[in-house]
Amino acid sequence: MEIINPATEEIITQIEVDDQNQIFHKFDLLQRGFIEWSNKSIQERISCIRKFHQLLIDEIESSADILTNEVGKPLAQSRSEIIGASQRIQFFIDKSPQYLEDEWVHRSARLNEKISYEPLGIVANISAWNYPYLVGVNVFIPALIAGNAVFYKPSEYSLLTGLNIQKLLFKAGVSENVFQVARGGADVGELLLDLPLDGYFFTGSNATGKYIYQKVASKMVPCQLELGGKDPLYVAEHNKDLKKVAQAAADGVFYNNGQSCCAVERLYVHRNVYDHFLKEFLNEVDKIEMGDPKKPGVNLGPLTRPQQMDVLDLQVKDAIAKGAQLLKGGHRVSGTGYFFQPAVLVDVNHSMSVMKDESFGPVIGIQKVKNDQEAVELMKDTKYGLTASVYTDHQDIAEKILRSMDTGTVYWNCCDRVSARLPWSGRNHSGIGITLSHIGIRTFTHPKAYHLQNPK
């Protein structure tokens, strides 16, 4: 498999992909290692994760360089991703003992009741390329701490980062019998679906997630899907500082080139502040510097996948054909690399793909609305259910709107953020299951109920 630098289109290296025999061999290693790992104390397992956490910080420059080379995000954003991942790991280190220890729910002279949390077994972590550290640690860190063995399949677009993660885990003391990387594309992922694994945890597109869910259903094991979104942001009438709102909205749209499941993908603006907001938003877009992701000051690199440029091209052309006006960008950059000029479309509506289908790139449609009610109706007009944001000076108005959103996460005066303390989940086409928070720690366990009755 050739690993391509999306900024230069040069071949970074070639990696030998796994065949069926290699996948079976790695699975055999995990089967042999699981029992020993799960029998270790939680503090012994956490000790390895603590060393991995330190190695992430110690080797941040080399790891960030690998990440930028293969996915194209600016080097500063690669560093930020690794720092963010280390903070999540610290959360799991701090909180896992509390939420994985036996939980006594009733005590009396005759009857005691408790819940214990046992590992699932050997789980597949089929991960994503857009945030390989942040998305990955949500799964393989709590899975390992809970006593599971992990068959980790990084995306073929972030395979070098996946192998780097494995190297650091092994260096931290995690056995090769506990963590293995599956190297390859969809065909290797298919091999994992055929294995008798004890759980599947996937991050990626809705279409692939649905396929995995159907393929493993007969096994009756946990299958958790973190899928895409078409996340709306509403700028309400009462906002004293529209410049600040525009800055936050632009960051939510264009950070990581819009290649994020919780990136802002639809903007609705109250008609009384529309013109002012649009002016401020366009000013923010003008500040974006696109180019070599290793150059200081660049905050927009190339797209990771060249085929996504076709998706964005079609969305822009579809919107224009249906009456939208393109105010900024919206085209490929000639020359080397998968660069796409950030696009701002106005006069949009929900007949257009850009307002209905996931973009996963630096494209945004901005729609004027007459009141909060119309904004709510449009925000809810989607098959996805990941996040929704409201910007207003009035918390009561925001909470009323956010309560009506059928999404796993809602934001007041912020967007495109994830907290380890809060559950991360999607609804409808945005997925099923939970990572992060104390719920996400227990996601990787089977609860067992103990009824302990004293015969005396």
C-alpha positions as CSV (number, residue, x, y, z in Angstrom):
1,M,0.0,0.0,0.0
2,E,1.4,3.4,-1.0
3,I,1.1,6.1,1.6
4,I,0.7,9.5,-0.1
5,N,1.4,12.9,1.2
6,P,-1.8,14.9,0.3
7,A,0.0,18.2,0.2
8,T,2.7,17.1,-2.2
9,E,1.2,13.9,-3.7
10,E,4.5,12.2,-3.1
11,I,4.8,8.7,-1.9
12,I,5.9,8.7,1.7
13,T,6.5,5.0,1.9
14,Q,5.0,1.7,1.1
15,I,3.5,-0.6,3.7
16,E,2.9,-4.4,3.3
17,V,-0.8,-5.0,4.0
18,D,-2.1,-8.0,6.0
19,D,-3.4,-11.0,4.2
20,Q,-5.8,-13.5,5.8
21,N,-3.1,-15.6,7.3
22,Q,-1.5,-12.6,9.0
23,I,-4.9,-11.5,10.4
24,F,-5.5,-15.0,11.8
25,H,-2.1,-15.0,13.3
26,K,-2.7,-11.7,15.0
27,F,-6.1,-12.8,16.3
28,D,-4.4,-15.9,17.7
29,L,-1.9,-13.7,19.6
30,L,-4.8,-11.7,21.1
31,Q,-6.6,-14.8,22.1
32,R,-3.5,-16.0,24.0
33,G,-2.9,-12.6,25.6
34,F,-6.4,-11.6,26.7
35,I,-6.7,-13.9,29.7
36,E,-3.4,-12.8,31.2
37,W,-4.1,-9.1,30.6
38,S,-7.7,-9.3,32.0
39,N,-6.3,-11.0,35.1
40,K,-4.0,-8.2,35.9
41,S,-5.2,-5.6,38.4
42,I,-6.6,-2.4,37.0
43,Q,-3.7,-0.5,38.5
44,E,-1.2,-2.7,36.6
45,R,-3.1,-2.0,33.3
46,I,-3.3,1.7,34.1
47,S,0.5,1.7,34.8
48,C,1.1,0.8,31.2
49,I,-1.4,3.5,29.9
50,R,0.3,6.1,32.1
51,K,3.6,5.3,30.5
52,F,1.9,5.6,27.0
53,H,0.5,8.9,28.1
54,Q,4.0,10.2,28.9
55,L,5.4,8.9,25.7
56,L,2.8,10.8,23.7
57,I,4.1,14.0,25.2
58,D,7.8,13.1,25.0
59,E,7.5,12.2,21.3
60,I,4.9,14.8,20.3
61,E,7.1,16.4,17.6
62,S,7.9,13.2,15.7
63,S,4.3,12.0,16.1
64,A,2.8,15.3,14.9
65,D,5.2,15.2,11.9
66,I,4.0,11.7,10.9
67,L,0.3,12.8,11.3
68,T,0.8,16.0,9.2
69,N,2.6,14.1,6.5
70,E,-0.1,11.5,5.9
71,V,-3.3,13.4,6.6
72,G,-2.3,17.0,5.7
73,K,-3.5,18.9,8.7
74,P,-1.3,21.9,9.8
75,L,1.4,20.9,12.1
76,A,0.0,23.1,14.9
77,Q,-3.3,21.2,14.7
78,S,-1.5,17.9,14.8
79,R,0.2,18.9,18.0
80,S,-3.1,20.1,19.4
81,E,-4.7,16.8,18.6
82,I,-2.0,14.8,20.4
83,I,-2.3,17.1,23.4
84,G,-6.0,16.7,23.4
85,A,-5.7,13.0,23.2
86,S,-3.3,13.0,26.2
87,Q,-5.9,15.0,28.2
88,R,-8.5,12.4,27.5
89,I,-6.1,9.6,28.5
90,Q,-5.6,11.4,31.8
91,F,-9.3,11.4,32.3
92,F,-9.5,7.6,31.8
93,I,-6.5,7.1,34.1
94,D,-8.1,9.2,36.8
95,K,-11.7,7.9,36.6
96,S,-11.5,4.3,35.4
97,P,-10.8,2.8,38.9
98,Q,-13.9,4.5,40.3
99,Y,-16.2,3.3,37.6
100,L,-14.8,-0.2,37.0
101,E,-14.6,-1.3,40.6
102,D,-17.4,-3.5,42.1
103,E,-20.4,-1.4,42.8
104,W,-22.4,-2.4,45.9
105,V,-26.0,-1.3,45.3
106,H,-27.6,-3.0,48.4
107,R,-26.4,-4.3,51.7
108,S,-28.4,-5.9,54.5
109,A,-27.9,-8.7,57.1
110,R,-29.4,-11.3,54.7
111,L,-28.8,-10.0,51.2
112,N,-26.1,-8.1,49.4
113,E,-26.2,-7.0,45.8
114,K,-23.4,-5.8,43.6
115,I,-22.5,-5.1,40.0
116,S,-19.1,-6.1,38.7
117,Y,-17.7,-4.9,35.3
118,E,-16.0,-7.6,33.3
119,P,-14.2,-7.0,30.0
120,L,-15.9,-7.8,26.7
121,G,-13.0,-9.9,25.4
122,I,-11.2,-9.1,22.1
123,V,-12.7,-6.1,20.5
124,A,-12.2,-4.5,17.0
125,N,-11.5,-0.8,16.9
126,I,-12.0,0.2,13.3
127,S,-10.9,3.9,13.5
128,A,-10.9,7.0,11.4
129,W,-8.3,9.1,9.7
130,N,-9.5,12.6,10.5
131,Y,-8.5,12.5,14.2
132,P,-6.7,9.2,14.6
133,Y,-5.4,10.1,18.1
134,L,-8.6,11.7,19.5
135,V,-10.9,9.2,17.9
136,G,-8.7,6.2,18.7
137,V,-8.1,6.9,22.4
138,N,-11.8,7.2,23.0
139,V,-11.9,3.4,22.3
140,F,-8.6,1.6,22.7
141,I,-7.6,3.3,26.0
142,P,-10.8,2.5,28.0
143,A,-11.0,-0.9,26.3
144,L,-7.4,-1.7,27.4
145,I,-7.9,-0.4,30.9
146,A,-11.1,-2.4,31.3
147,G,-9.1,-5.6,30.5
148,N,-9.9,-6.1,26.8
149,A,-7.5,-7.1,24.0
150,V,-7.8,-4.7,21.0
151,F,-7.6,-5.5,17.3
152,Y,-7.0,-2.0,16.0
153,K,-7.6,-1.1,12.4
154,P,-6.5,2.4,11.6
155,S,-7.7,4.0,8.4
156,E,-5.5,3.4,5.4
157,Y,-5.1,7.2,5.3
158,S,-3.6,7.3,8.7
159,L,-1.8,3.9,8.8
160,L,1.6,5.4,9.8
161,T,0.0,7.1,12.8
162,G,-1.7,3.8,13.7
163,L,1.6,2.0,13.6
164,N,3.2,4.8,15.7
165,I,0.5,4.3,18.3
166,Q,1.2,0.6,18.4
167,K,5.0,1.3,18.8
168,L,4.4,3.6,21.7
169,L,2.0,1.2,23.4
170,F,4.5,-1.6,23.2
171,K,7.2,0.7,24.5
172,A,4.9,1.5,27.4
173,G,4.6,-2.2,28.3
174,V,1.4,-3.2,26.6
175,S,2.0,-6.7,25.2
176,E,1.8,-7.5,21.5
177,N,-0.7,-10.2,22.7
178,V,-3.0,-7.5,23.8
179,F,-2.9,-4.9,21.0
180,Q,-2.5,-5.6,17.3
181,V,-2.8,-3.4,14.2
182,A,-4.6,-4.6,11.1
183,R,-2.8,-3.1,8.1
184,G,-4.9,-2.4,5.0
185,G,-8.1,-1.1,3.5
186,A,-11.6,-2.2,3.3
187,D,-10.7,-5.8,2.4
188,V,-8.7,-6.1,5.7
189,G,-11.6,-4.6,7.6
190,E,-13.9,-7.2,6.0
191,L,-11.6,-9.9,7.5
192,L,-12.1,-8.5,11.0
193,L,-15.9,-8.6,10.5
194,D,-15.5,-12.4,9.8
195,L,-13.6,-13.1,13.0
196,P,-15.4,-14.2,16.2
197,L,-14.7,-11.0,18.0
198,D,-16.5,-9.8,21.2
199,G,-17.3,-6.3,20.1
200,Y,-17.0,-3.9,17.2
201,F,-16.3,-0.1,17.6
202,F,-16.3,1.8,14.3
203,T,-15.9,5.5,13.5
204,G,-16.5,6.6,9.9
205,S,-19.3,7.1,7.3
206,N,-22.9,6.2,7.8
207,A,-22.9,3.8,4.8
208,T,-19.9,1.8,6.1
209,G,-21.3,1.9,9.7
210,K,-24.6,0.5,8.5
211,Y,-22.9,-2.2,6.6
212,I,-20.8,-3.3,9.6
213,Y,-23.9,-3.2,11.9
214,Q,-25.8,-5.5,9.5
215,K,-22.7,-7.8,8.9
216,V,-22.1,-8.5,12.6
217,A,-25.7,-8.5,13.8
218,S,-25.9,-12.3,13.9
219,K,-23.0,-12.5,16.4
220,M,-25.1,-10.7,19.0
221,V,-22.0,-8.8,20.3
222,P,-21.8,-5.1,21.1
223,C,-21.5,-3.0,17.9
224,Q,-21.0,0.7,18.4
225,L,-21.0,3.2,15.6
226,E,-19.7,6.8,15.6
227,L,-20.9,8.2,12.3
228,G,-21.2,11.5,10.5
229,G,-23.3,14.6,11.0
230,K,-24.8,17.6,9.3
231,D,-24.4,19.8,12.3
232,P,-26.4,23.1,12.4
233,L,-25.5,26.4,14.1
234,Y,-28.1,29.1,14.7
235,V,-27.2,32.7,15.2
236,A,-30.2,34.2,17.0
237,E,-31.3,37.8,17.1
238,H,-29.8,38.8,20.4
239,N,-26.0,38.7,20.1
240,K,-24.0,41.7,21.2
241,D,-20.7,40.6,19.8
242,L,-21.3,39.3,16.3
243,K,-17.6,39.5,15.5
244,K,-16.9,37.0,18.2
245,V,-19.8,34.8,17.1
246,A,-18.5,34.9,13.5
247,Q,-15.0,33.9,14.7
248,A,-16.4,30.9,16.5
249,A,-18.6,29.9,13.6
250,A,-15.8,30.1,11.1
251,D,-13.5,28.0,13.3
252,G,-16.4,25.4,13.7
253,V,-16.7,25.3,9.9
254,F,-13.1,25.3,8.7
255,Y,-11.0,23.8,11.5
256,N,-9.3,20.6,10.2
257,N,-10.6,21.6,6.8
258,G,-14.1,20.8,7.9
259,Q,-13.1,17.1,8.1
260,S,-14.8,16.4,11.4
261,C,-18.0,14.6,12.3
262,C,-19.0,17.5,14.5
263,A,-17.9,20.4,12.2
264,V,-20.5,23.1,11.6
265,E,-22.1,22.2,8.3
266,R,-25.2,24.4,8.2
267,L,-25.5,28.0,9.3
268,Y,-28.9,29.7,10.1
269,V,-28.9,33.4,10.9
270,H,-31.8,35.5,12.2
271,R,-32.7,38.1,9.5
272,N,-32.2,41.1,11.9
273,V,-28.5,40.3,12.3
274,Y,-27.9,38.5,9.0
275,D,-26.1,41.3,7.1
276,H,-23.8,42.2,10.0
277,F,-23.0,38.5,10.8
278,L,-22.3,37.7,7.1
279,K,-19.9,40.6,6.8
280,E,-18.0,39.5,9.9
281,F,-18.0,35.9,8.8
282,L,-16.5,36.7,5.4
283,N,-13.8,38.8,7.1
284,E,-12.9,35.7,9.1
285,V,-12.8,33.5,5.9
286,D,-10.4,36.1,4.4
287,K,-8.0,35.5,7.3
288,I,-7.6,31.8,6.5
289,E,-4.2,31.0,5.2
290,M,-4.1,27.8,3.0
291,G,-0.9,26.1,2.0
292,D,2.0,23.9,3.1
293,P,0.8,22.4,6.4
294,K,4.3,22.6,7.8
295,K,4.6,26.3,7.1
296,P,4.1,28.5,10.2
297,G,0.9,30.5,10.1
298,V,-0.9,28.1,7.7
299,N,-4.2,27.0,9.2
300,L,-5.8,25.1,6.3
301,G,-3.9,22.3,4.6
302,P,-5.0,19.9,1.8
303,L,-7.9,17.6,2.0
304,T,-6.8,14.1,3.1
305,R,-8.7,12.2,0.4
306,P,-8.6,13.4,-3.2
307,Q,-12.0,11.9,-4.0
308,Q,-13.6,14.3,-1.5
309,M,-12.9,17.2,-3.9
310,D,-15.5,15.6,-6.3
311,V,-18.1,15.6,-3.5
312,L,-17.5,19.3,-2.7
313,D,-17.4,20.2,-6.4
314,L,-20.8,18.6,-6.9
315,Q,-22.3,20.3,-3.8
316,V,-21.2,23.7,-4.9
317,K,-22.4,23.2,-8.5
318,D,-25.8,21.8,-7.3
319,A,-26.3,24.8,-5.0
320,I,-25.5,27.3,-7.7
321,A,-27.8,25.5,-10.2
322,K,-30.6,25.8,-7.7
323,G,-30.2,29.5,-7.0
324,A,-27.4,29.9,-4.5
325,Q,-24.8,32.6,-4.7
326,L,-21.1,31.6,-4.2
327,L,-19.4,34.4,-2.3
328,K,-16.0,32.8,-1.6
329,G,-13.9,30.0,-3.0
330,G,-15.5,26.8,-3.9
331,H,-13.0,25.3,-6.3
332,R,-9.9,23.2,-6.5
333,V,-6.6,24.8,-6.4
334,S,-4.5,24.1,-9.5
335,G,-1.1,22.5,-9.0
336,T,0.1,19.8,-6.6
337,G,-1.9,18.6,-3.6
338,Y,-5.5,18.1,-2.7
339,F,-6.3,21.8,-2.0
340,F,-9.8,23.2,-2.1
341,Q,-10.6,26.9,-1.6
342,P,-13.0,27.4,1.3
343,A,-16.5,28.0,0.0
344,V,-19.2,30.3,1.3
345,L,-22.7,29.9,-0.2
346,V,-25.7,32.1,0.5
347,D,-29.3,32.1,-0.7
348,V,-29.3,28.4,0.1
349,N,-32.3,26.2,0.9
350,H,-33.0,22.6,1.8
351,S,-33.5,21.5,-1.8
352,M,-29.7,21.7,-2.1
353,S,-27.3,18.9,-1.2
354,V,-25.0,21.3,0.7
355,M,-27.7,21.8,3.3
356,K,-28.8,18.1,3.5
357,D,-25.8,15.8,2.8
358,E,-22.6,15.7,4.7
359,S,-19.8,17.8,3.2
360,F,-16.8,16.8,5.3
361,G,-14.8,19.7,3.8
362,P,-14.4,23.5,3.7
363,V,-17.9,24.3,2.4
364,I,-20.7,26.1,4.2
365,G,-24.2,27.3,3.3
366,I,-25.7,30.2,5.2
367,Q,-29.5,30.6,5.3
368,K,-31.4,33.6,6.5
369,V,-34.4,32.8,8.8
370,K,-37.2,35.0,10.0
371,N,-37.4,33.8,13.6
372,D,-36.4,31.1,16.1
373,Q,-39.3,28.9,15.1
374,E,-38.1,28.7,11.5
375,A,-34.5,28.1,12.6
376,V,-35.6,25.1,14.8
377,E,-37.7,23.6,11.9
378,L,-34.7,23.8,9.6
379,M,-32.2,22.6,12.2
380,K,-34.4,19.5,12.8
381,D,-34.8,18.8,9.1
382,T,-32.0,16.2,8.8
383,K,-31.4,12.5,9.0
384,Y,-28.4,13.1,11.3
385,G,-28.3,13.8,15.0
386,L,-24.9,14.5,16.3
387,T,-24.6,18.1,17.5
388,A,-26.5,21.4,17.3
389,S,-25.4,24.9,18.4
390,V,-27.1,28.1,19.3
391,Y,-25.5,31.5,19.8
392,T,-27.5,34.0,21.8
393,D,-27.0,36.3,24.8
394,H,-30.1,34.7,26.4
395,Q,-29.6,31.3,28.0
396,D,-33.3,30.6,28.4
397,I,-33.9,31.0,24.6
398,A,-30.9,28.8,23.9
399,E,-32.0,26.0,26.2
400,K,-35.5,26.0,24.9
401,I,-34.1,25.5,21.4
402,L,-31.5,23.0,22.4
403,R,-34.1,20.8,24.3
404,S,-36.0,20.4,21.0
405,M,-32.9,19.1,19.2
406,D,-32.8,15.3,18.5
407,T,-29.0,15.2,18.9
408,G,-26.5,13.6,21.2
409,T,-24.8,16.9,22.0
410,V,-25.9,20.5,22.1
411,Y,-24.0,23.7,22.6
412,W,-24.8,27.2,23.8
413,N,-22.3,29.8,22.6
414,C,-19.8,27.2,21.5
415,C,-19.5,24.5,18.9
416,D,-17.4,21.7,17.5
417,R,-16.0,20.7,21.0
418,V,-15.8,17.4,22.8
419,S,-15.3,16.9,26.5
420,A,-14.0,13.7,28.1
421,R,-16.3,14.4,31.0
422,L,-19.5,14.2,28.8
423,P,-20.9,11.3,26.8
424,W,-20.3,11.4,23.1
425,S,-23.1,9.9,21.1
426,G,-25.1,10.2,17.9
427,R,-28.7,9.6,17.1
428,N,-30.4,8.4,13.9
429,H,-27.9,8.3,11.1
430,S,-25.1,9.7,13.3
431,G,-24.7,6.4,15.0
432,I,-25.4,4.3,18.1
433,G,-23.6,3.9,21.4
434,I,-21.5,6.1,23.7
435,T,-17.8,6.9,24.2
436,L,-16.3,9.2,26.8
437,S,-17.6,10.1,30.3
438,H,-18.1,7.4,32.9
439,I,-20.6,5.8,30.6
440,G,-17.9,5.4,27.9
441,I,-15.6,3.8,30.4
442,R,-18.3,1.1,31.1
443,T,-19.0,0.8,27.4
444,F,-16.2,-1.8,27.1
445,T,-17.5,-4.1,29.9
446,H,-20.2,-6.6,30.6
447,P,-22.0,-5.8,33.9
448,K,-22.6,-8.8,36.0
449,A,-25.2,-8.8,38.7
450,Y,-24.4,-10.6,42.0
451,H,-27.2,-11.7,44.4
452,L,-25.4,-12.8,47.6
453,Q,-27.7,-14.2,50.3
454,N,-26.4,-15.2,53.6
455,P,-28.0,-18.6,54.7
456,K,-27.9,-17.7,58.4
